[in-house]
Structures are given as C-alpha cells and as structure tokens.
Amino acid sequence: MDWKPGAHASTFGGNPVCIAAALKTIELLEGGLVKNSAEVGAYLKAGLEKLQKKYDCIGDVRGMGMMIGVEFVEDKASMKPAADLRDRIEVACFDRGLIILGCGNNAIRWSPPLILTKENVDVALEIFDEAIAASL
C-alpha cells in the first residue's frame, strides 16, 4: 500500500488484506464457482424434488443455485406446517453427520459451500432421506 497517511477516509477503508481477499473471491467466482453452484444446485434441487414425491410431509422445495428450502407439512392435502417434524429431521441429520439449518417455522435451508460436488449431494440426500424416514 503506497497511500500517504490520511489518503483514505475511514478506519476500515482501503485495507489491502481485505482488497486482496475480495479480488481472490471474485477470481474464484468467475473461475467456475458460479457455474458449479448452478449445476450442482440444480442436481441437489432435483434430488430434493424426488424426495418430495416420496414423502407426503414435504410440502415444497424451492430455491435457486445452492440456496434451497424444503418445507415440512403434516400432509400435502392440508399443507399444515409441521414444525416438530422439521426439528426432529434436523437433529436426525446432525446425528448422521449432515449439518443443515432450520429456518422459519417449518423449513430446512440448504446452503452448502459453492465447491460442493454431485458426489457430496448424493451422500447428503441419502442421509436426508434416512433422517426423514426415521423421524416420521
């Protein structure tokens, strides 16, 4: 950094380490992580939609890229939120080694890292399937 003292206007402005990190992040995103997110995210969503067909307790699967929500209901006819079921599934996933995040009243948010692979998705979906079955 070759700025003279007082050349920037804030305590945190112009931090060269932060700028380097931001530039590297942009490089990684442009270098394939955005594309991977779209492709692997679509693969994850398709797998979750298959589970939605299998289980009457999954009322909705929605999202884009790797940010996907799965809504749990008592049944598809009533679409009544199933918060307790969601909580049991979240714990059952954790017990099996899958960390997922409950959000809202009755949904689970999938927000994996952008480096996720289809092989990782297969393992996660298998665990999620087992956790749902064990929680019903």
C-alpha positions as CSV (number, residue, x, y, z in Angstrom):
1,M,0.0,0.0,0.0
2,D,1.6,3.2,-1.1
3,W,-1.0,5.7,0.1
4,K,0.1,8.6,2.2
5,P,-1.3,9.0,5.7
6,G,-4.8,10.4,5.6
7,A,-5.4,9.4,2.0
8,H,-8.3,7.2,2.9
9,A,-11.4,8.4,4.8
10,S,-12.3,5.6,7.2
11,T,-10.7,3.2,9.6
12,F,-11.6,0.2,7.5
13,G,-11.5,1.7,4.1
14,G,-8.7,0.7,1.8
15,N,-7.5,-2.3,3.8
16,P,-5.1,-4.1,1.5
17,V,-5.7,-7.5,3.0
18,C,-9.5,-7.2,2.5
19,I,-9.0,-6.0,-1.0
20,A,-6.7,-8.9,-1.8
21,A,-9.3,-11.3,-0.3
22,A,-12.1,-9.7,-2.3
23,L,-10.1,-9.9,-5.6
24,K,-9.3,-13.6,-5.0
25,T,-13.0,-14.3,-4.2
26,I,-14.1,-12.6,-7.5
27,E,-11.4,-14.6,-9.3
28,L,-12.8,-17.9,-7.9
29,L,-16.4,-17.0,-8.6
30,E,-15.6,-16.1,-12.2
31,G,-13.4,-19.2,-12.5
32,G,-16.1,-21.7,-12.0
33,L,-17.8,-21.5,-8.7
34,V,-20.9,-19.7,-10.0
35,K,-21.3,-22.3,-12.8
36,N,-20.8,-25.1,-10.2
37,S,-23.4,-23.6,-8.0
38,A,-25.9,-23.5,-10.8
39,E,-25.2,-27.1,-12.0
40,V,-24.8,-28.8,-8.6
41,G,-27.6,-26.7,-7.1
42,A,-30.0,-27.9,-9.9
43,Y,-28.8,-31.5,-9.2
44,L,-29.5,-31.0,-5.4
45,K,-32.9,-29.5,-6.1
46,A,-33.9,-32.4,-8.4
47,G,-32.9,-34.9,-5.7
48,L,-34.9,-33.0,-3.1
49,E,-37.9,-32.9,-5.5
50,K,-37.7,-36.7,-5.8
51,L,-37.9,-36.9,-2.0
52,Q,-40.9,-34.6,-2.2
53,K,-42.6,-37.2,-4.3
54,K,-41.6,-39.9,-1.9
55,Y,-42.7,-38.2,1.3
56,D,-46.1,-36.7,1.9
57,C,-44.5,-34.5,4.6
58,I,-42.5,-32.4,2.1
59,G,-44.9,-29.6,1.0
60,D,-42.5,-27.6,-1.1
61,V,-39.0,-27.5,-2.5
62,R,-37.9,-24.0,-3.6
63,G,-34.7,-22.1,-4.3
64,M,-32.0,-21.2,-6.8
65,G,-28.4,-22.3,-7.1
66,M,-27.4,-23.9,-3.8
67,M,-29.8,-22.0,-1.6
68,I,-32.7,-24.3,-1.4
69,G,-35.6,-24.5,1.1
70,V,-37.6,-27.7,2.0
71,E,-40.9,-27.1,3.7
72,F,-42.3,-29.7,6.0
73,V,-46.0,-30.1,6.4
74,E,-48.3,-32.6,8.2
75,D,-49.6,-33.7,4.7
76,K,-49.9,-32.3,1.3
77,A,-53.7,-32.2,1.5
78,S,-53.8,-29.8,4.5
79,M,-50.3,-28.2,4.0
80,K,-50.4,-27.5,7.7
81,P,-46.8,-26.6,8.9
82,A,-45.0,-29.4,10.7
83,A,-42.5,-27.6,12.9
84,D,-41.9,-30.5,15.3
85,L,-41.2,-32.9,12.4
86,R,-38.8,-30.4,10.9
87,D,-36.9,-30.2,14.3
88,R,-36.7,-34.0,14.5
89,I,-35.4,-34.2,11.0
90,E,-32.8,-31.5,11.7
91,V,-31.5,-33.4,14.7
92,A,-31.6,-36.8,12.9
93,C,-29.5,-35.3,10.1
94,F,-27.0,-33.9,12.6
95,D,-26.8,-37.3,14.3
96,R,-25.9,-38.8,10.9
97,G,-23.2,-36.2,10.1
98,L,-25.2,-33.8,8.0
99,I,-25.4,-30.2,9.2
100,I,-28.5,-28.4,7.9
101,L,-30.3,-25.3,9.1
102,G,-33.8,-25.0,10.2
103,C,-35.4,-21.7,9.1
104,G,-38.8,-20.1,9.5
105,N,-41.4,-22.2,11.3
106,N,-41.2,-25.5,9.4
107,A,-38.5,-25.3,6.7
108,I,-34.9,-26.5,6.3
109,R,-32.5,-24.3,4.4
110,W,-29.8,-26.0,2.3
111,S,-26.9,-23.6,1.8
112,P,-23.8,-25.7,1.2
113,P,-20.4,-24.3,0.1
114,L,-20.0,-23.5,-3.6
115,I,-17.4,-26.2,-4.0
116,L,-20.0,-28.9,-3.4
117,T,-19.9,-31.9,-5.9
118,K,-22.6,-34.2,-7.2
119,E,-21.0,-37.0,-5.2
120,N,-21.4,-34.9,-2.0
121,V,-25.0,-34.2,-2.9
122,D,-25.6,-38.0,-3.3
123,V,-24.3,-38.6,0.2
124,A,-26.3,-35.7,1.7
125,L,-29.5,-36.8,0.0
126,E,-29.1,-40.3,1.3
127,I,-28.7,-39.0,4.9
128,F,-31.6,-36.6,4.5
129,D,-33.8,-39.5,3.2
130,E,-32.8,-41.7,6.2
131,A,-33.4,-38.8,8.6
132,I,-36.9,-38.2,7.3
133,A,-37.8,-41.8,7.4
134,A,-36.5,-42.1,11.0
135,S,-38.4,-39.0,12.1
136,L,-41.9,-39.9,10.8
